[in-house]
Amino acid sequence: MGLPSRLWRLSTGRFGLIVAGVVVLTALVSLVWTPFDPRTVDISHRWGLPGWPHVLGTDGTGRDILSLVMAGARTTVLVAIGAGLVSTAVGVLLASIGALTPRWTREAVAVLIDILIAFPVLLIAMMISSVWGGSLWVVVWSVGIGFGVSIARVTRPELRRVSRSDYVLAGRASGLTALQNLRRHLLPNVAPVFIVQLSWSMAVAVLAEAGLSYLGFGASVTEPSWGLLLADLQQYLQVHPLSVVWPGLAITLTVLALNLLGDALREATDPTLRGRHVPGPKAIPHTAPGVVA
């Protein structure tokens, strides 16, 4: 049974795949179509209630909220994929250096990882944004590098353990270089760990982009973003509370789906967790009085 089938059999995997698929599909559709232009201001329809033709209502400038949420999905998908790729590249590089190089290099990388992991990802992103200015690429690189260090810390011991396996030693004895051994034997064996960490890094990236954009350190005002939309609408929370629900719900469902997808991937790729079940209490046979079972 393939990995997609095992994921689909898990309730957490189904939820994660469905929600992530809807977000990606929404982002792709928004490239060619939205109900209204998300940048169009129409004062005559400001703070419209959900209905037709504005299904989710309008904001204080008359912009269609559904169109804004659809356009914001593009930013979410871009940041999630970009940060995931950067974190994977950083994690693989640091883990490989920390597991396969001479002892002094391994110890230096271990110290570097311990130092970098002490700084929260959001703090690093805010510091970089204050110097280079807020943009999506700052979020992508800061979250990618920050979570890549976490991936390296998790996968380095596993990579080190696999590097001592008999088949890796045999490949080395047969003349394989370190890079060939890494590509043929090491990375395929620790790939499940990287895949799980990748889904979690994407969830962190989505949350970080929303939080940084909300604080003014992420996307610029010309870029559609769920965090920016939430920051704009929350000022009118007491007057128009329903409008805040839609971007907040989109962020919550997306982050929850990616986290649950990571848990499902861990269960689907780990043989010790696959098909696990919690045994119930053993039934006590009922016997009539005076009868020995």
C-alpha positions, 0 to 999 in steps of 0.5 A, spaced: 500 500 500 502 506 497 503 512 502 497 516 499 493 510 500 495 510 508 494 517 509 487 517 506 485 511 511 487 516 517 482 521 519 487 526 520 491 525 513 484 525 510 482 532 513 489 535 512 489 532 504 482 535 503 484 542 506 491 543 503 488 541 497 482 546 497 487 551 499 492 550 493 486 549 488 483 556 491 490 559 490 490 557 483 483 559 481 484 566 484 490 567 479 485 567 473 478 568 476 475 571 483 468 574 484 470 581 484 477 585 483 480 584 490 483 591 489 477 595 487 474 599 492 466 601 492 464 605 498 457 604 496 457 597 498 461 598 504 460 593 510 455 589 506 453 583 510 454 576 507 449 575 501 449 575 493 453 577 490 458 578 496 457 571 499 462 573 505 460 580 505 464 586 504 469 590 508 470 598 510 472 600 503 467 595 499 472 590 497 469 583 496 471 579 502 471 572 498 475 575 493 480 577 498 481 571 502 481 567 495 487 572 493 490 571 500 491 564 499 496 565 493 500 568 498 499 562 503 501 557 498 507 561 496 510 562 503 508 555 505 512 552 499 518 557 499 519 556 506 518 548 506 524 548 500 528 552 504 528 549 511 529 542 507 535 544 504 538 547 510 536 541 514 539 536 509 545 540 509 546 541 516 544 534 518 549 531 513 555 536 515 553 534 522 553 527 521 558 525 516 564 529 517 570 529 521 569 530 529 571 537 530 566 539 524 560 535 527 562 538 534 562 545 531 555 544 527 552 541 533 554 548 537 552 552 531 545 548 531 544 549 539 546 557 538 541 558 532 535 554 535 535 558 541 532 564 537 525 564 536 523 564 528 518 570 529 524 574 532 529 572 527 524 574 521 522 581 525 529 583 526 531 581 518 525 585 516 527 591 520 533 591 516 531 589 509 524 591 510 518 587 510 516 582 504 514 575 503 521 573 501 524 575 508 518 571 511 520 565 506 528 565 508 527 567 515 522 561 517 526 557 512 532 558 515 530 558 522 526 551 521 531 548 517 535 548 524 530 545 527 530 539 522 537 539 522 537 538 530 532 532 529 535 528 523 542 529 525 542 523 530 538 519 525 543 520 519 548 519 524 545 512 526 544 510 519 551 512 516 554 506 521 549 501 518 552 495 514 550 497 507 552 504 508 559 501 510 559 496 504 558 502 499 563 506 502 568 500 501 566 498 494 568 505 492 562 510 493 564 517 495 560 520 501 555 524 496 553 518 492 552 514 499 548 520 501 544 520 495 543 512 494 543 510 502 542 515 507 537 520 505 532 515 502 532 512 509 531 518 513 526 521 508 520 520 512 523 524 518 524 530 513 517 529 510 514 530 516 518 536 518 517 539 512 509 539 513 510 542 520 515 547 517 510 549 512 505 550 518 509 554 521 511 558 515 503 560 514 502 562 521 509 566 521 507 570 515 500 571 518 503 574 524 508 578 521 503 581 516 499 582 522 504 586 525 506 590 519 513 586 518 510 581 512 507 582 506 506 589 503 500 593 503 499 591 495 500 584 496 494 580 498 495 576 505 490 573 510 494 576 516 493 583 513 486 582 512 485 580 519 489 586 521 484 591 517 478 588 519 480 587 527 479 594 528 472 594 527 471 587 531 465 590 535 461 593 530 462 588 524 465 581 528 463 577 522 468 580 517 473 577 522 471 570 522 473 569 514 481 570 514 481 567 521 478 561 519 482 560 513 489 561 517 486 556 523 484 551 518 490 551 514 495 551 520 491 545 523 491 541 516 498 542 515 499 540 523 495 534 522 498 532 516 504 532 519 502 527 524 499 522 519 505 522 515 509 520 521 504 515 523 504 512 515 511 512 514 513 509 521 512 501 521 512 501 529 506 506 529 502 504 522 496 500 524 497 501 531 490 500 536 489 501 543 487 494 546 480 495 550 479 491 556 478 484 556 471 482 557 470 478 563 466 471 562 460 471 566 458 465 569 452 463 573 453 462 581 457 456 583 459 455 576 467 455 575 469 457 568 
